[in-house]
Amino acid sequence: MDTQLDIFSIMHPTFKITKPIRLIELFGGIGAPRKALERLNIDFKVVDYVEIDKYAVKSYNAIYNENFEPQDICEWDKDIEVDLIFHGSPCQDFSLAGKQAGGEEESGTRSSLMWHTVRIVEKLKPKYVIWENVKNVISKKHRHTFDKYLSKLEELGYTNHWQVLNAKDYGIPQNRERVFVISILGEHKPYTFPPKQELKLSLKDMLEDEVDEKYYLSNKMIKYISATGTANFRNPDCKINLDIARPLTTAPNKRAGTTNYFSDDLPDNYDLNGSSYLRNFGSKGKLQDKGVVMSDLRIRKPTPKEYWRLMGFADEDFEKAAQVNSNTQLYKQAGNSIVVNVLEAIFKELFRVGE
């Protein structure tokens, strides 16, 4: 047995590793968990990938050279052996950007699909179950659903560990908070969430050097936004910066990637300290966050490649997906994904890679 697997067995003595970690990706998207495991050089095998969006499946297959077909989790019922189930279940009905319909069991909402994960966990009993979702799932309105999920896993013999993690604390300049639940079956040492890391990159480091004119706002649109924006938008004392991006999202019933705008034409001595510089103007063009777009700066929306970079994916991964999908789908896939760097930190603590 090699050193890496010996370490794994020491950390989790009830889980004797004699072969690659068998992973199922539920609501698999573009495969952020798989990408994180690859980068850590962990020996693993994807035994199944469940995703109903045919465009996401096309990107996944292109990135990883696979031939998966779209699968509906409601119909999934296979007898396979698995060690790790990862599910980034739909967040639309928990998210502040949605209609707050919630994820009650058998409610029929998209977020209620999470309960099919519980059904699958009960059937397959993997050693590890990891769930990712928006921070609002632990709000007063939805906390009962979150607690019910934890109770269900406890009834099945799992110990749960959960925490809110922000992408900016793990090397990516994006202010993206998500809840992660690590559930471990049987006896084990307590899981410790990864410590925060110093952010060494700014958002400016993630931008492309040359951007097509189609991504820039016209003077007419800038004038419209200036006329209809909030007082903060018109205030000449407010500033934008290139430090940390707002969370990348795909708002329900809106074309993905069209609501976030920023400027990449800043003077060399511009202050990069502060908060966000991606600004969400919303469906009516009004600024939805404090800040301003300076009148002498060119305004544009981020490119799909920049979205993917801010989710921790390499340009090589993006280029493969771009060969099989439109920009609209590429924006959506990034916004619905999980930041790879955060998952690397989680897995490293879970498997103690490199010790």
N, C-alpha and C positions, 0 to 999 in steps of 0.2 A: 504494500500500500504506500502511495507517495506521501510526502510530507504534508501537503495541503489537506488531504483527506484524513490523515492522522490527527491534525489539529481540529478538524471538524468533529471527529469522534470524541476527542478529549472534552471539547466544549459541550457536547450533547451526547453523553455516554449511552443514553437509551436509543440513540439513532445511529446505528452502525453502518457507515458508508462503505459499500463494496463496489459501487458503480456510480455513474453520473447522477446528479440530482435531477429528478424527473419533475418537470415544470409544466403546469397548465396555465395558460394565459386566458382568463375570462374577460370579456369586453376588451379584447387584446389590442385594438387600435394599431399603432405603428410599432408596437413591441418595445416600449421603454424598459420593462423589466429584463427582457432578453438582452438588450443592448448593455445594460448595467452589468449583468453577469459576464458577458463577453469581455468587457473592459477590465474586470477583476480577474480574468483568467480562471474563473471557477469552472470546474468540470460539470457540465449540465447537459440535459437533453429536453427539448420541447416535445412533450408527448401529445399535446393537442393545443390548438389555438382557436378560440371561439370568438368570432366577431361577425355581426350581421351586415355591417356596412361594406358593400362590395368594393367601394373605392379605397377604403382603409385596407382591405384585404389585398388589393392590387399593390399598394405601396409596401405592405409588409412582405409580400412575396418577392417584390423587386429588391428590397433591401437585404433580405436574408436568403435569397435564392430558394424559396419554398414554393409549394403548389397547393396551398390550402384553399378551400372553398368557403364562402360565407356560411356561417352556422347560426341558428337561432337558439339562444341559451334555454328558451322555454321548452325546446324539444330535445335538448341534449341529455342523453342517458346512456353513457358508455361504461363498460366494466374494464377499467385500466388501473394500473398501479401508479401512484403519484406521491411525490414528497412535498411539493410546494404548489399551492394554488395562489395565484395573484389575481385580484379582481379590482379594477378601477371602474366600478359600476357607474352608470349614468348619473350625473349630478344635477341635471336641469331642474328637477323638482325640489331640490334642496337649495340651489343657488339663489342669491339675492337678485341675480339677473333674470330669474325665471318667475313663474307665477306662484311659487311656494306651495305647490300641490302636495309635496311630501312624498314619502316612500312607504306608506303603510302597507303591510302585507295584504296581497290580493286586492289592492286598490286600483290596479291597472295603470298606474303612472309609470313613466320610464324608469324613475328612480327605484320603484318597487321591484324591479328586476333583480336587485341585490339579494332578494330572498331565494332566488334560484341558486345563488352561490351557496347559501346555507344548505339547501337540499343536496347539492353536489358534495359539499363537505361531509355531510352526514353519511352519504353513500360511500365515499372513497377514503375518508379519514386520513388525510395527509398529515405529515408532521407539522407543517407550517401553513398558515393562511395569512395573507397580507391584503388589507383593504385600504384603498386610497379614495378620499372624497373631499369636497369643498369644506372649508372651515365652518360654514353655516349649518352643517349637519349637527353640530353640537350646540346650536343656539337654543333658546327656550322653546321655540316653535317646533323644532325637530328633535330635540334631545331624547324624547321618549322612544323614537325609532332607533336612534343610536344605541341607547341603553338596552333595548330589546335585542338588537343584534349581538351585543356583548353577552347578554344572558343566554341566548341560544347557543353561542359558541361554548360558554361555560358548561352548559348542560351536556354538550358533546365531549367534554373532557379537556377543553382548552383553557389556558391561562392567557388573558389579554393584557397587552401593553399598548397604550396609545398616547400620541402627542401631536401637537400642531407643529409642522416644520415649514420654514420659509426658504424658498430657493436662493435668496440672497445670502443666506447663511452657509451655503454649500457651493460657492464658487460661481454662481450664475447671477448676473445683475438684473434680476427680475423680482419684484415684490409679490411673490406668489405663495400664499399660505394654504397648506392642505393638511387634512387630518390623515394620519397613518395609524392603522391598528395592526399590531403584530400579535398573532395568536399562535401559541405553541402547545402541542399535544403532550400530555404526560409530564413526567418529572424533568425539570431542567433548571439551569441557573437563570436568575432574573435577567430579562433583556434590558440593556441600557441603550437608549437612543444616542445617536452620534453627536459628539460635541460640535458646536458651531465653529466654522472656519472663517478666517479673515478673507474678506472679499477683495481680490486683487485686480479684478476687471471692472471697467465701467461699461455702460451701455454703448458708448462710442466705439469700444473695442469690438463690438459685435456687428457693426454696420459694414455693408458692402462698400467698396471703394468707388464703384461706378453704378449708378442706378438709372434705369430707364425713365424718361420724362413722364411716362404714363402714371407713375406713382406719385407725382407732385400735384398739389392742388392748384387749380387755375386761380388767376387773380379775382375772377368773379366769385368763386367759392370762398376765397379768403375774405373778400369784402362782405359777403353774406354772413359768414361766421362772426366777423368783427361787429357787424350791426346787430346780430341777434344773441350774441354771447352774454355771459353773466358779467356782473360788475368786476369780478376778479379778472375776467378775460380782457376787459378794456383798461384795466389799471396798469399804467406804464411802469409802476414800481414792482410789479410781479415778474418773476423770472421762471424760465424753464431750465432744465439742465440735462446733462447726458450721463447721469450717475446710475440710476436704477429705473428700470421700466415698470410701468403698471402691469398687473397680471394680464397675460394674453388670454382672451376668451373668444368664444364664438356664441354670440347672443342668439337666443331662440328666435326663429322666424326672420332673421336678418342674414344678409349675405356675409359670409365670414370674411374677416380681414378688412372691412371697409370703415370701421368706426374709430380705430386708433390712428392718431396722426402725431407727427413730431417734426422737428427741424434738425437737419444734420449739417447746417451751415453756420457754425458758431465761430466767433473770433478765437484766436489762439490763446488769449488770456482769459477766456470765459471761465467762471467759477463752476467746477463740476460737483461741488459739495451740495447736498440737499436730498430731495426725495425723487419724485418721478419726473420723467420728461415725456413719456408717452401720454397723450391726452385723449380722452374719450369724449367726442362731441355728441354722441347719441344720434337718435334718428332724426331729430329736428335741428341739428347743428349747434346745440348749446353745449358749452363746456361743462362737464360733470365733475370736475375736480378743481381745486385751487391751482392757479397758475396762469400763465399768459404765453401766447405765441407772439414774439416780438415782431413788429411790423416790417423790420428790415431783413427778416429771415425767411427763407423758403420753407414751405411746409409740405410734408409728404407723409404717406402711410408707409409702414414697414413692408419690406418685400417678403415673400414667402420664405426665402432662404434665411432672412434675419429672424423670422418667427422660429424656424427650426433650430437655429443657433441658440436662441434664448430658451429652448427646451432641452439643450444639451446634446443635440444631434450634430454629427459632423457633416461638413459639406458633401462628402462622398455619399452619405445616406440620403441627403436631400436630392442630389442629382439623380440617383437611382429612382426615387419616388417621382421626381419631376418628369421622368421619361414616360410614365404611365398615367399621370393624373394632371388635371387642370390646376391653375393657381387657386381657384375657389376651394377645391378639395384639399390642397396642400395647406392652406390657411386653417381650414377646419380641423384637419388631422393634428396640426401642431397645438391648436387651442384645446383640443380634447385629450392631449397626451399628458404624460407625467414627466417632470424634469429628471433626466437621466442621472445627473450628478447627485440628486437627493437619494435616488435609489441605490447608487453606488455606496453612499455613506451608510445607508440602512443595512445593505447586504454585508458590508465589511464588518459591521458590528455583530451581525447575526452569525456569520460564518468565521469571523476572526481571521480573515485572509491576511497573509503576510506576517503573522506572528510566529 
